[in-house]
Amino acid sequence: MEIQDSFIQLIENSIRQHWNLAALTDYKGATLQYKDVARKIEKMHILFRQTGIRPGDRIALCGRNSANWTATFLGILSYGAVAVPILHEFKADNVHHIVNHSESRLLFVGDQVWENFNEQAMPHLEGIIELKNFELVVSRSEQLTYFREHLNEEFGKQYPCRFRAEDVAYRREQPEELAVINYTSGTTGYSKGVMLPYRAILSNVRHIHRCAGLEPGDNVVSMLPLGHIFGLVFDFLYGITAGAHLWFLTRMPSPKIIAESFAVIRPRVIASVPLVVEKIIKKDVLPKVDNTMGKLLLQLPIISDHIKAAIRQQAMAVFGGNFKQIVIGGAPFNAEMEAFLRKIGFPYTSGYGMTECAPFISLSNWDEIPYTSCGKTVTGMETKVLSPDPERIPGELVCRGTNLMLGYYKNPEATAETIDAEGWLHTGDMAVKDAQGYLYIKGRCKNMLLTASGQNIYPEEIESKLNNMPCVAESLVILSGSKLVALVYPDNEETYSKNMSSQQLEEVMENNRNELNATLPVYSQITRIKLYPEEFEKTAKKSIKRYLYQSEG
């Protein structure tokens, strides 16, 4: 399809062209067609106009993924207001802070999260509207109260016959105009408001159109949180501009729920964080292939094409069996899991990005990307590695181009720390870039551990190996004094099924340590494994908040 120079025009054209197609469905709930979405958008525009909302005003949304969440977001953007999506997992005080810091005039909330909030802590809001039925929960404006009560009547006055596709006519944005303020959860505990202009969102959507290949009517499951930019842009904004049918699980995407819903929906393209794919393959595919999971992953012998095809079919079936590719992003993909998927010919690709680039910095098709790479730099961006030998010696990855944010909202100091005088965004990630332009991320600059002997160690590489070993659910490698220690949260399901005692679990971990060290150079060997009693706290994109655990050794 031809991609216009206006993102809002892209939305408008899609609604008009796909008027009678299914657009948004809450799984096991109601379906909205594109014409229903258009009607909701139009009513929102009437309400915004009548209550004095101006283009550029901020409107916040906080709730689980749903058809009404996405329709509301489209209403905000196509009106010219600035959307402030907030992760529903955020604690109430963080939500209050974001609403106040962004100076949002309205807040749309999901019914599951509203009960935790306190309207008194958000004194500048003019109204709080519940997403499910578009009902006013709090109103501090007589106009808002009146026009919400008379909204259907106002809509009827403006469209006395019927609302048609040709009635859909939205404004046109400027490329540098602010579209979204997305507050990052981050691994350092601070929320910063990333200001994303329309050009950054349009550039990302254009690139995904070139890579993903959705057709009108294709199904997409939106399981990544829409409060996070990866799910917002890849699943939702790309999907809706392609005329796809978006499905929302409206609950946590556990392996069981995914297996059940994907079998019904049979999505055509899937976006996921690595943790979800790894869990599903580990639980639903590997045990059927070989019970000795660690041995299978690390020492898989050469197998016949027939067996590989059978395993691939099994792995494909778990995700609905109808997808072109799974796009994995948001965190590093486990190298051994990737080796297994590559060996069976499973169609996955790893992308790389950050909220500050809305989100993609690199993304390539699954059938051209090398092992452990996160692809080539996307159209409209340039990247370089700050290293004397970028192909062999890791250095910080920097980027600039069309996808780049305007800066951090009300935080010029943080903006200046992140974007240098020449316009390069410093990602904070260590990378190498091969002669063909493929990027390989090695770890976070600040996660790099410097040993007493002067060796640079990237803990993610060690954790990737350890996470595939018996009874390990997840791990974190830290420096304790001059020694490397691995914190391990055990796989309780596995230990319970084997009826393990604490002593037996300790023995398994010591055996894991010895096997792991046999694969590592002397300077990066683990001196001790310490069992951790609960899951590590994570950001929305499932990265462990490392700073919380540095003193645990």
Salt bridges, closest charged atoms under 4 A:
ASP5 OD1 - ARG206 NH2 2.77
GLU12 OE2 - ARG16 NE 3.74
GLU12 OE1 - ARG172 NH1 3.07
ASP36 OD1 - ARG39 NH1 3.31
ASP57 OD1 - ARG54 NH2 3.55
ASP57 OD2 - ARG105 NH1 2.62
GLU89 OE1 - HIS88 ND1 3.88
GLU103 OE1 - ARG58 NH2 3.64
GLU103 OE1 - LYS410 NZ 3.18
GLU126 OE2 - ARG105 NE 2.65
GLU135 OE2 - ARG148 NH2 3.73
GLU154 OE2 - LYS157 NZ 3.48
ASP167 OD1 - ARG164 NH2 3.52
GLU176 OE2 - ARG199 NE 2.62
GLU177 OE2 - ARG171 NH2 2.65
GLU260 OE2 - LYS28 NZ 3.13
ASP305 OD1 - LYS308 NZ 3.72
GLU336 OE2 - LYS465 NZ 3.92
GLU382 OE2 - ARG400 NE 2.83
ASP389 OD1 - ARG392 NH1 3.50
GLU396 OE1 - HIS426 ND1 3.26
ASP420 OD2 - HIS426 NE2 2.97
ASP429 OD1 - ARG444 NH1 3.14
GLU463 OE1 - ARG546 NH2 2.62
GLU474 OE1 - LYS538 NZ 3.01
ASP491 OD2 - LYS283 NZ 3.22
GLU494 OE2 - LYS498 NZ 2.96
GLU510 OE2 - ARG513 NH2 2.76
GLU535 OE1 - LYS538 NZ 3.21
GLU537 OE2 - LYS545 NZ 3.56
GLU552 OE1 - LYS530 NZ 3.77
